[in-house]
Structure formats: structure tokens, C-alpha cells
Amino acid sequence: MEHATSELYDVAAVRALIPSLRSGQAFFDAPGGTQTPEPVAKAVYGALTAPLSNRGSRTPAERNADAIVIAAREAIGDLLGVDRATVAFGRSSTALTFEMSRTLAQTWQAGDEIILSRLDHDANVGPWLLAAQRCGATVRWADFDPVTGELDLSTITDALNDRTRLVAVTAASNLIGTMPDIPAIADAVHRTKALLFVDGVHYTAHEFVDVPALGADLYVCSPYKFLGPHCGVLTGRADLLHSLAPDKLRPSTDAMPERFELGTLPYELLAGVTAAVDVLAGLAPGEGTRRTRLHTSLHALSEHERTLRERVETGLAALPGVTVHSRAAHRTPTLFMTFDGIPAEQVADGLAADGISAPAGTFYALETARRLGVDSGLRVGLAPYSSIEDVDRLLASLAACI
């Protein structure tokens, strides 16, 4: 029986929705992708087994496809606090970022500058590096403090000038969990008339998101990090999106947001996206609109995950030879650690033998790992289905491994 972390969050009820938990595994690999709730799987199955074709209004199959897309846009709109007309879907956030980098770089030239963060997953670094290289733009870097894990606002403001065209930064590090002050960054960026592109992949899984309040001009996230299927989401300011001319096929529509979606959408996955948002909205008791229920549920989730994170941190502090690199004042429940004299891969193997999934590596956070001076570490990430019992099991296994 799972012990609750609060009266508002019934982790046992959440776990009952996840069929894979019946395997007895303890999953701490959520930063790479969460386990799938049964309602999400059923929604995918239902879309695939009902009449389905390309979007339209003439036949039931066409209307089903159209309804799925509209519902998914509305669900993500509720999740992110944006208008559904600004919600575009793609194969992944990485793919959407690459496509947007090519679109924005059409207006860049030699002498222009962009600012990238060493706190970011390479999906929010590599595409911009390539785009800048192709048009001759200069790349400036915002460094984080490897001791505290903090990305100080001054590292960005010091690099800003009237030639800056874009700042790309994460809302939360997928490696060490740091959550920079995005609204403050946005204020500084917009004073120079530059654009702010925010990678919200890790952040969206743990926080109640309000994209306009964050100040992001463009924002990406990935449903499979918050109980949904494998696809990507892009949203942004409506006026900005309307002004952009992305590469697309000649016969494809120029309507918004379809102009940013290449090829036929994965309707079955979008049905799963809607179901995942509905699951998130029901994590805690609440009434009102889906947006209101998401606010209640995600705040309850944040408290649940904070309690578990503190339990993990207390347990790790009692273990010899463990260095935890997740230290920022505001951080997600994601802990990246190294071990004196023991490769992280060896520890991950030991955990796996005990039925615990916590991977080793640097997880595409290339610049972050370099800044920390490590070539690998163990990443422990909490999720809506994580329990006190999971945490205690993890700590006991770690003690045995090291």
C-alpha cells in the first residue's frame, strides 16, 4: 500500500492508472519519458479502431480525424494557457525546433547575434548553432554556475545588445533540474526587441504552465514527458506565428497553425495527447474548467514531488561518496549524481538488477555536462506515479550498490 504525501494527492489512485507498474518495476526514468496511463492507451486504440481518414467534414472518418485534432489543440491550449489556434504538433520537440530555427534564420545575416544557454538539452542548442553557422550570425553563451546550478540573469543581460535576434533557453534543465527565472529573462530580452525561444520539455512535466506569463515568444514541449504519446508541441505568440513563412509543401495550407505541421498528423497520438491532459487535470480533486482543474492538480503534483525529492535528498546525504549536482534554489524533482570511484553505469546496472530504472549518461545535455566537468552520471527523476515506497526502495538499493 502506497503512503500518501498529502491529503490532496492520492498516489495510489494515480498508480492504478498505469498498467506497467504492475510489473513491479520502480521507474525513476521519467525525465526521458513517463509510463503510460491506461486512458491514454485506450484513446490511441480507440482512434485507430474507429473510422479514420484525413481531416474533412464529408464522412464520419473525416469528421473523426478533424475532431481529434481540434480536441488535442484545445487540450494543449488548456495545459499551456494559450489559444488553440497557436498550437502546432510535430514528430518531436527536436524536429519542431530544427524547423523553427530554419524559419527564423531566414531573416538573420552576418553581424546578427543569438544567445544560447549551457544549461540546455542539445535540442535547444544544436539547431540554433547550425542556423547561425549557415547565415554567419555570432553565437554568444550564457553560462550557469556549476557549483550552485543557477543560471544568473546577468549572464544573459551581459550578452544582450541591439544586434541580438534570439535568446534560446530552457525553462528547466533536463539534467540537473534548474528552473531559471524565465519572466525576468523575457523582460530583458524584449527590451532589446529580440525573441525568446523557451524549451519547456522538462518544465511542463512538473509545473503549471502559463506561456504568456512566462513571456516566451515561442515554446516547445513533449507530451510523452507528461504521461502522453511520443510527439512534440510548438506554440507561440499569434502575431509572430502569422508573420513567419516556414518551409512547406506547395499544395499544403497556409492556415494557422497547420502551416507549421509537415505531412499528415498522427491522429491516434493526438487522441492520446487529449487523454493525457485529462489525466493530468484529474490528478487531484477539483471542479471547474479543465484549465482550473489543471491548476489544482499540478500544484498538488508539485507538492507531492517536492516531498519525495526532499526524501531522496535526505537519503542521499547519508550515503558516502555521492555528489548531487542538482542544487538550484528552484528546481524540478530531478537529481543528477556522480559517485566517488564508481562509474554511474555500474550503479545503474545494480539498480536495474533490483528492478529499479534510473539511467546513466548525460542525456543530450552536452554543454551542461561539460560545464559540470563530468562525462556521465546517474539521473533520478520523479513522476506523478512515484511513491514513498519507490523512494525508499531506491535508497536501499543505492546503499547496496555503493
C-alpha positions as CSV (number, residue, x, y, z in Angstrom):
1,M,0.0,0.0,0.0
2,E,1.4,3.4,-1.0
3,H,1.6,6.1,1.7
4,A,0.2,9.5,0.6
5,T,2.4,12.6,0.7
6,S,-0.6,14.9,1.2
7,E,-4.4,14.8,1.5
8,L,-4.8,16.3,-1.9
9,Y,-2.7,13.8,-3.8
10,D,-3.8,10.1,-3.9
11,V,-0.7,8.5,-5.4
12,A,-2.3,5.0,-5.1
13,A,-5.2,6.2,-7.4
14,V,-2.7,7.6,-9.9
15,R,-0.6,4.4,-9.9
16,A,-3.8,2.3,-10.5
17,L,-4.0,4.1,-13.9
18,I,-0.5,2.8,-15.0
19,P,-0.5,-0.8,-16.3
20,S,3.3,-1.0,-16.5
21,L,3.6,-0.5,-12.7
22,R,2.1,-4.0,-12.3
23,S,5.4,-5.3,-13.4
24,G,6.9,-4.5,-10.0
25,Q,9.4,-2.1,-11.5
26,A,10.2,1.2,-9.9
27,F,10.6,3.9,-12.5
28,F,12.9,6.9,-11.9
29,D,13.5,7.5,-15.7
30,A,10.6,9.9,-16.2
31,P,12.8,12.8,-17.5
32,G,13.4,10.6,-20.5
33,G,9.7,9.7,-20.8
34,T,6.9,8.7,-18.5
35,Q,4.9,5.5,-18.2
36,T,1.6,5.5,-20.0
37,P,-1.8,5.6,-18.2
38,E,-4.5,3.2,-19.4
39,P,-6.8,6.0,-20.5
40,V,-4.1,7.3,-22.9
41,A,-3.5,3.9,-24.4
42,K,-7.3,3.4,-24.8
43,A,-7.6,6.7,-26.5
44,V,-4.9,5.8,-29.0
45,Y,-6.5,2.4,-29.6
46,G,-9.9,4.0,-30.0
47,A,-8.7,6.4,-32.6
48,L,-7.1,3.6,-34.6
49,T,-10.1,1.3,-34.5
50,A,-12.8,3.9,-35.2
51,P,-13.4,5.1,-38.8
52,L,-10.5,7.4,-39.6
53,S,-9.1,9.1,-42.6
54,N,-7.7,12.5,-43.5
55,R,-9.4,15.6,-42.0
56,G,-12.6,16.8,-43.5
57,S,-16.3,17.1,-43.0
58,R,-17.9,14.8,-45.6
59,T,-17.6,11.3,-44.0
60,P,-17.6,10.0,-40.4
61,A,-13.9,9.1,-40.8
62,E,-13.0,12.6,-41.9
63,R,-15.0,14.2,-39.1
64,N,-13.4,11.9,-36.6
65,A,-9.9,13.0,-37.7
66,D,-10.9,16.6,-37.6
67,A,-12.4,16.3,-34.1
68,I,-9.3,14.6,-32.8
69,V,-7.1,17.4,-34.0
70,I,-9.4,20.2,-32.6
71,A,-9.6,18.4,-29.2
72,A,-5.9,18.0,-29.0
73,R,-5.3,21.6,-29.7
74,E,-7.8,22.6,-27.1
75,A,-6.2,20.3,-24.5
76,I,-2.8,21.7,-25.1
77,G,-4.2,25.2,-25.1
78,D,-5.7,24.5,-21.6
79,L,-2.4,22.9,-20.4
80,L,-0.2,25.8,-21.6
81,G,-2.6,28.7,-21.2
82,V,-2.6,29.5,-25.0
83,D,-5.2,29.8,-27.8
84,R,-5.7,26.5,-29.6
85,A,-5.1,28.3,-32.9
86,T,-1.4,28.7,-31.9
87,V,-0.8,25.0,-31.1
88,A,1.1,23.0,-33.7
89,F,2.1,19.4,-33.5
90,G,5.2,17.6,-34.9
91,R,7.2,14.4,-34.7
92,S,9.2,15.7,-31.7
93,S,10.2,19.0,-30.0
94,T,13.6,18.5,-31.5
95,A,12.1,18.4,-35.0
96,L,9.9,21.4,-34.3
97,T,12.9,23.4,-33.0
98,F,15.0,22.5,-36.1
99,E,12.2,23.6,-38.3
100,M,11.7,26.8,-36.4
101,S,15.5,27.5,-36.4
102,R,15.5,27.4,-40.2
103,T,12.4,29.6,-40.4
104,L,13.8,32.3,-38.1
105,A,17.2,32.2,-39.6
106,Q,15.8,33.3,-43.0
107,T,15.8,36.9,-41.5
108,W,19.3,36.7,-40.0
109,Q,22.5,37.9,-41.5
110,A,26.2,38.3,-40.7
111,G,26.6,40.6,-37.7
112,D,23.4,39.4,-36.1
113,E,23.8,37.6,-32.7
114,I,22.0,34.8,-30.8
115,I,22.4,33.8,-27.2
116,L,22.4,30.1,-26.1
117,S,22.5,28.6,-22.7
118,R,24.8,25.9,-21.4
119,L,22.0,24.7,-19.2
120,D,20.1,23.3,-22.2
121,H,19.5,20.0,-23.8
122,D,21.2,20.0,-27.2
123,A,17.7,20.1,-28.9
124,N,17.7,23.8,-27.9
125,V,21.4,24.3,-28.8
126,G,22.3,22.3,-31.9
127,P,19.6,23.6,-34.2
128,W,20.5,27.2,-33.4
129,L,24.2,26.6,-33.8
130,L,23.7,25.2,-37.3
131,A,21.3,28.0,-38.2
132,A,23.7,30.7,-37.1
133,Q,26.6,29.0,-38.9
134,R,24.7,29.0,-42.2
135,C,23.9,32.7,-42.1
136,G,27.0,34.0,-40.4
137,A,25.4,35.0,-37.2
138,T,27.5,35.2,-34.0
139,V,26.7,32.8,-31.1
140,R,27.1,34.1,-27.5
141,W,26.8,31.8,-24.5
142,A,25.1,32.2,-21.1
143,D,26.9,30.1,-18.5
144,F,25.4,28.6,-15.3
145,D,27.3,28.3,-12.1
146,P,28.5,24.6,-11.8
147,V,28.6,24.8,-8.0
148,T,25.1,26.2,-7.4
149,G,23.5,25.1,-10.7
150,E,22.0,28.6,-11.1
151,L,21.7,30.5,-14.4
152,D,22.0,34.1,-13.2
153,L,20.1,36.7,-15.2
154,S,23.3,38.7,-15.6
155,T,24.9,36.0,-17.8
156,I,22.2,36.8,-20.3
157,T,21.8,40.5,-19.9
158,D,25.6,40.9,-20.2
159,A,25.4,39.3,-23.7
160,L,22.4,41.2,-24.9
161,N,22.8,44.1,-27.3
162,D,21.0,45.7,-30.2
163,R,22.3,43.0,-32.6
164,T,20.7,40.1,-30.6
165,R,18.0,38.4,-32.6
166,L,17.2,35.4,-30.4
167,V,17.7,34.0,-27.0
168,A,17.1,30.3,-26.6
169,V,16.9,28.9,-23.0
170,T,15.3,26.1,-21.1
171,A,12.6,26.6,-18.5
172,A,14.1,23.6,-16.6
173,S,17.3,21.7,-17.1
174,N,16.6,18.1,-18.1
175,L,19.9,17.1,-16.4
176,I,20.1,19.0,-13.1
177,G,16.6,20.4,-12.8
178,T,17.4,24.1,-12.5
179,M,14.5,26.4,-13.3
180,P,15.8,29.8,-14.5
181,D,13.7,32.9,-13.9
182,I,12.1,32.9,-17.4
183,P,9.9,36.0,-16.9
184,A,12.9,38.1,-15.9
185,I,14.9,36.8,-18.8
186,A,11.9,37.6,-21.1
187,D,11.7,41.2,-19.8
188,A,15.4,41.7,-20.6
189,V,15.3,40.0,-24.0
190,H,12.2,42.0,-25.1
191,R,13.9,45.3,-24.1
192,T,16.3,44.6,-27.0
193,K,13.5,43.6,-29.4
194,A,14.9,40.1,-29.6
195,L,12.8,36.9,-29.5
196,L,12.8,34.4,-26.6
197,F,12.5,30.7,-27.5
198,V,11.8,28.5,-24.5
199,D,12.4,24.8,-24.3
200,G,9.6,23.7,-21.9
201,V,10.0,19.9,-22.4
202,H,11.2,19.2,-18.8
203,Y,9.4,22.1,-17.2
204,T,5.9,21.2,-18.5
205,A,6.1,17.8,-16.8
206,H,6.3,19.3,-13.3
207,E,4.8,22.8,-13.2
208,F,1.6,24.6,-14.0
209,V,2.4,26.4,-17.2
210,D,1.3,29.8,-18.4
211,V,3.2,30.6,-21.6
212,P,2.1,34.2,-21.9
213,A,3.0,34.9,-18.2
214,L,6.5,33.3,-18.8
215,G,7.0,35.8,-21.7
216,A,8.0,33.2,-24.2
217,D,7.6,34.2,-27.8
218,L,7.9,30.5,-28.8
219,Y,7.6,27.4,-26.6
220,V,8.0,23.7,-27.2
221,C,7.1,20.7,-25.1
222,S,6.7,16.9,-25.5
223,P,3.6,15.0,-24.3
224,Y,5.5,11.8,-23.7
225,K,7.2,13.6,-20.8
226,F,3.8,14.2,-19.1
227,L,2.0,10.8,-19.5
228,G,1.2,11.2,-23.2
229,P,2.3,9.7,-26.5
230,H,5.5,10.4,-28.4
231,C,5.1,13.6,-30.3
232,G,6.1,17.3,-30.0
233,V,4.2,20.6,-29.5
234,L,5.0,24.1,-30.6
235,T,3.2,27.2,-29.6
236,G,3.9,30.9,-29.6
237,R,2.6,34.5,-30.0
238,A,-0.1,34.5,-32.6
239,D,1.2,37.7,-34.3
240,L,4.7,36.2,-34.5
241,L,3.5,32.9,-35.9
242,H,1.3,34.7,-38.5
243,S,4.4,36.7,-39.6
244,L,6.6,33.6,-40.2
245,A,6.9,31.7,-43.5
246,P,8.0,28.1,-42.7
247,D,9.1,25.7,-45.4
248,K,6.2,23.6,-46.5
249,L,4.8,21.7,-49.5
250,R,3.2,23.8,-52.2
251,P,-0.3,22.4,-52.0
252,S,-0.4,22.4,-48.2
253,T,-2.5,25.1,-46.4
254,D,-1.1,28.4,-45.3
255,A,-3.7,28.5,-42.4
256,M,-2.6,28.7,-38.8
257,P,-1.3,26.6,-37.2
258,E,-1.3,24.0,-40.0
259,R,1.4,25.8,-41.9
260,F,3.9,24.6,-39.2
261,E,2.8,20.9,-39.4
262,L,4.6,18.9,-42.1
263,G,2.6,16.0,-43.5
264,T,-0.4,14.1,-42.1
265,L,-0.8,14.4,-38.3
266,P,-0.6,11.3,-36.2
267,Y,-4.3,11.3,-35.2
268,E,-4.1,8.4,-32.9
269,L,-1.3,10.1,-30.9
270,L,-3.2,13.3,-30.7
271,A,-6.1,11.4,-29.2
272,G,-3.7,10.2,-26.6
273,V,-2.5,13.8,-26.0
274,T,-6.0,14.8,-25.1
275,A,-6.4,11.9,-22.8
276,A,-3.1,12.6,-21.1
277,V,-4.1,16.2,-20.4
278,D,-7.4,14.9,-19.0
279,V,-5.4,12.6,-16.7
280,L,-3.3,15.5,-15.5
281,A,-6.4,17.5,-14.8
282,G,-7.7,14.7,-12.6
283,L,-4.6,14.1,-10.5
284,A,-6.3,15.9,-7.6
285,P,-9.9,16.6,-6.7
286,G,-11.2,19.7,-8.3
287,E,-14.0,21.4,-10.1
288,G,-14.4,24.0,-12.9
289,T,-12.9,24.2,-16.3
290,R,-10.1,21.9,-17.4
291,R,-7.6,24.8,-17.0
292,T,-8.8,25.4,-13.5
293,R,-8.6,21.7,-12.7
294,L,-5.1,21.6,-14.2
295,H,-4.1,24.4,-11.9
296,T,-5.3,22.5,-8.8
297,S,-3.8,19.2,-9.9
298,L,-0.4,20.4,-11.0
299,H,0.1,22.4,-7.8
300,A,-0.8,19.2,-5.8
301,L,1.6,17.3,-8.0
302,S,4.4,19.8,-7.4
303,E,3.9,19.4,-3.7
304,H,3.9,15.6,-3.9
305,E,7.1,15.6,-6.0
306,R,8.8,18.2,-3.7
307,T,8.1,16.0,-0.7
308,L,9.6,12.9,-2.4
309,R,12.6,14.9,-3.7
310,E,13.4,16.0,-0.2
311,R,13.2,12.4,1.0
312,V,15.6,11.3,-1.8
313,E,18.0,14.2,-1.0
314,T,17.9,13.4,2.8
315,G,18.7,9.7,2.0
316,L,21.5,10.6,-0.4
317,A,23.1,12.9,2.1
318,A,23.6,9.9,4.4
319,L,25.4,7.8,1.7
320,P,29.2,8.1,1.3
321,G,30.8,9.3,-1.9
322,V,27.7,10.7,-3.6
323,T,27.9,14.1,-5.2
324,V,24.5,15.6,-6.2
325,H,24.8,18.2,-8.9
326,S,21.1,19.4,-8.6
327,R,21.4,22.4,-6.2
328,A,19.5,25.3,-7.6
329,A,17.0,27.0,-5.3
330,H,14.2,26.4,-7.8
331,R,14.5,23.0,-9.4
332,T,12.4,20.1,-10.6
333,P,12.4,16.7,-8.8
334,T,15.3,15.6,-11.0
335,L,18.6,14.7,-9.3
336,F,21.8,14.1,-11.2
337,M,24.6,12.5,-9.2
338,T,28.1,11.0,-9.5
339,F,29.9,8.6,-7.3
340,D,33.5,8.6,-6.0
341,G,35.4,5.9,-7.7
342,I,32.3,4.1,-9.2
343,P,31.1,4.6,-12.7
344,A,27.5,5.7,-12.9
345,E,26.8,2.9,-15.4
346,Q,27.8,0.4,-12.7
347,V,25.3,1.9,-10.3
348,A,22.6,1.9,-12.9
349,D,23.3,-1.8,-13.6
350,G,23.0,-2.5,-9.9
351,L,19.7,-0.7,-9.6
352,A,18.4,-2.4,-12.7
353,A,19.1,-5.8,-11.2
354,D,16.9,-4.7,-8.3
355,G,14.1,-3.8,-10.6
356,I,14.7,-0.1,-10.5
357,S,15.0,2.0,-13.6
358,A,17.4,5.0,-13.2
359,P,19.6,5.5,-16.2
360,A,23.2,6.7,-16.5
361,G,24.6,9.2,-19.1
362,T,24.4,12.9,-19.8
363,F,21.1,12.8,-21.7
364,Y,21.9,15.1,-24.6
365,A,22.7,17.9,-22.2
366,L,26.2,18.2,-23.8
367,E,27.1,21.7,-22.7
368,T,25.7,21.1,-19.2
369,A,27.8,18.0,-18.6
370,R,30.9,19.8,-19.9
371,R,30.3,22.7,-17.6
372,L,29.9,20.3,-14.7
373,G,33.1,18.5,-15.7
374,V,31.5,15.1,-15.9
375,D,31.2,12.5,-18.7
376,S,28.4,10.6,-17.1
377,G,26.1,10.5,-14.0
378,L,23.0,8.8,-12.7
379,R,19.8,10.7,-13.2
380,V,16.9,10.1,-10.8
381,G,13.6,11.7,-11.8
382,L,10.2,11.7,-10.1
383,A,6.8,11.5,-11.8
384,P,3.1,11.6,-10.9
385,Y,3.2,7.9,-10.1
386,S,6.3,8.0,-7.9
387,S,5.7,6.9,-4.3
388,I,7.4,6.9,-0.9
389,E,7.9,3.2,-1.2
390,D,9.6,3.7,-4.5
391,V,12.0,6.2,-3.0
392,D,12.8,4.0,0.0
393,R,13.5,1.1,-2.4
394,L,15.8,3.3,-4.5
395,L,17.8,4.5,-1.5
396,A,18.2,1.0,-0.1
397,S,19.4,-0.3,-3.5
398,L,21.8,2.7,-3.9
399,A,23.3,1.9,-0.4
400,A,23.9,-1.6,-1.5
401,C,25.5,-0.6,-4.9
402,I,28.0,1.9,-3.5
